[in-house]
Amino acid sequence: MSVIRSVVTGTGSYLPEKILTNSDLEKTVDTSDEWIIERTGIKRRHIAAEDEVTSDLAVKAATRALESARMDAVDIDLIVVATSTADQTFPSTATTVQRKLGITKGAAFDVQAVCSGFVYALTTADNFIKAGQAKNVLVIGAEIFSRILDWEDRTTCVLFGDGAGAVVLTAQEGSGENTDQGMLASRIHSDGRYNELLYVDGGVSSTGTIGHLRMKGREVFRHAVVNLASVVGEVFRHAVVNLASVVGEVLEDCDMTSSDVDWIVPHQANKRILDGTARKLKVDPEKVVVTVQDHANTSAASIPLALDVAVKDGRIGKGDILILEAMGGGFTWGACLLRW
């Protein structure tokens, strides 16, 4: 029986020009290049210019994805933007992207699931395509996390960067078997009990301010100086367990095992989390696309950024089985399995 599949027909990404290295951070906070690399794998991150907003980054990534797909903006009938750093409280960043691209038809909306945002957005777009409500969808992850960081907090400011990535999803007919090209399975989850581990201490209805990103372990040390590894320890534990579990779910949905996977394109939060998840899944670390050293954690933008890198350098080829997976504040987590 034939089914409708969502096939990635184009990828694109954009990184702001300004690069902030670990050595640059050494001049402003009590940290070191060696300390950051040892605990996170991060060497540098990109920072948006003062006159850049999230929709600017999104449009540049989207334009490149459209070029890759050999498609015009007018062919798009749905835009889904994953972001936690919207241009405005409202309207959505997606409608601003729609306007800047010159699109006047279809629909556009934002999805907010922090670092899991792109997986949530991709799952949402896939469901619209399978329901026959969209044929060509722009799915974008875009963030300017530098605007919500406390640049005096060394436990968080060293971890994040700015950027955007995008894919074009196109409806194509498939057989319904796991040999089809395109999205084969996706699963998303959340558990709101862990809000206090990773959050922003501001909001429209709570403080009336933007706030700053905060991250802490379940047990807070009483010492004045807290080691970064201790701060992220609880988040790390949950990430490895949850990510391995949800990847297992999508593999089971497609009657596959980890040995069938050609590439894992994960959320780029921390090299230790990437390594830990690969070990738990018994996947060769060489099959994991890693860009965290150059981009840091770009939240919802990290998966499409990493995907575009691996597509452009030729690692990912037609027929490859990919798993995209992420975990973010909330907690939220999810995975998508697709054949390239």
Summary of the structure (lengths in Angstrom):
residues: 340
radius of gyration: 19.0
end to end distance: 21.1
largest distance: 63.2
contacts: 1251
relative contact order: 0.19
helix: 39%
strand: 27%
